[in-house]
Amino acid sequence: MIAERIKTLRETAGITQAELARRLGVTRSGVNAWEMGISVPSTQCLVELALLFKVSTDYLLGIPITKTVSVEGLSDEEIASIVRVIECYKKRGNGC
């Protein structure tokens, strides 16, 4: 998944593998290896790719978007109510 995302982002930005490599301080063959799925970028390059293409590292890695909500100070019953509402929204309006 990361391979396709890097390639798509690079092509959408209209830059070559060589240009991307130059911007990241890696070799063109390194970028090619990422795009072919032979290797993956280092943590530092992953962060730089995210900044360059204005996406999250989670997006590059294919991690689904999740959010967290603090339920500190709520009772178990209140938390259960919130979970029911979330599940209802996930089902998209089945009479909730």
Phi, psi and omega per residue, in radians:
M1 nan -0.749 -3.130
I2 -1.081 -0.625 -3.130
A3 -1.048 -0.854 -3.128
E4 -1.136 -0.670 -3.108
R5 -1.169 -0.746 3.119
I6 -1.082 -0.820 -3.114
K7 -1.079 -0.808 -3.133
T8 -1.091 -0.788 3.125
L9 -1.090 -0.739 3.135
R10 -1.105 -0.828 -3.129
E11 -1.141 -0.693 3.102
T12 -1.087 -0.633 3.109
A13 -1.319 -0.195 3.113
G14 1.264 0.577 3.117
I15 -2.064 2.654 -3.136
T16 -1.448 2.916 3.038
Q17 -1.043 -0.692 -3.130
A18 -1.105 -0.716 3.133
E19 -1.168 -0.760 3.114
L20 -1.073 -0.762 3.121
A21 -1.031 -0.772 -3.141
R22 -1.067 -0.780 -3.117
R23 -1.118 -0.549 -3.095
L24 -1.675 -0.146 -3.128
G25 1.279 0.583 3.086
V26 -2.174 3.124 3.131
T27 -1.524 2.758 3.082
R28 -1.110 -0.655 3.122
S29 -1.142 -0.514 3.054
G30 -1.142 -0.792 3.098
V31 -1.094 -0.743 3.112
N32 -1.038 -0.724 3.129
A33 -1.116 -0.657 3.073
W34 -1.087 -0.824 -3.065
E35 -1.208 -0.401 3.100
M36 -1.602 -0.095 3.133
G37 1.381 0.273 3.136
I38 -1.373 -0.612 3.099
S39 -2.495 3.035 3.119
V40 -2.179 2.677 3.130
P41 -1.142 2.652 3.017
S42 -1.131 2.915 3.103
T43 -0.993 -0.776 3.138
Q44 -1.076 -0.790 3.130
C45 -1.153 -0.618 3.102
L46 -1.060 -0.780 3.107
V47 -1.118 -0.764 3.137
E48 -1.138 -0.662 3.062
L49 -1.077 -0.783 3.137
A50 -1.059 -0.772 3.125
L51 -1.150 -0.754 -3.121
L52 -1.083 -0.790 -3.070
F53 -1.635 0.014 3.106
K54 0.999 0.850 3.053
V55 -2.278 2.984 3.100
S56 -1.532 2.754 3.043
T57 -1.135 -0.585 3.074
D58 -1.031 -0.734 3.106
Y59 -1.054 -0.842 -3.138
L60 -1.018 -0.663 -3.103
L61 -1.449 -0.127 3.132
G62 1.379 0.402 3.131
I63 -1.467 2.237 -3.139
P64 -1.039 2.590 3.129
I65 -1.232 2.188 3.084
T66 -2.327 2.711 3.086
K67 -2.220 2.709 3.048
T68 -2.076 2.601 3.117
V69 -2.286 2.277 3.102
S70 -1.314 2.227 3.082
V71 -1.917 0.298 3.133
E72 -0.991 2.328 3.101
G73 1.529 -0.083 3.115
L74 -1.637 2.637 3.102
S75 -1.347 2.887 3.081
D76 -1.040 -0.653 3.126
E77 -1.150 -0.724 3.112
E78 -1.150 -0.704 3.104
I79 -1.105 -0.765 3.121
A80 -1.066 -0.660 3.107
S81 -1.112 -0.735 3.126
I82 -1.121 -0.737 3.120
V83 -1.072 -0.719 3.114
R84 -1.090 -0.713 3.121
V85 -1.114 -0.769 3.128
I86 -1.062 -0.797 3.131
E87 -1.083 -0.648 3.103
C88 -1.097 -0.801 3.120
Y89 -1.107 -0.618 3.114
K90 -1.112 -0.577 3.132
K91 -1.402 -0.122 3.064
R92 1.059 1.113 2.915
G93 1.319 0.810 3.052
N94 -1.551 0.936 3.100
G95 1.340 0.493 -3.113
C96 -1.367 nan nan
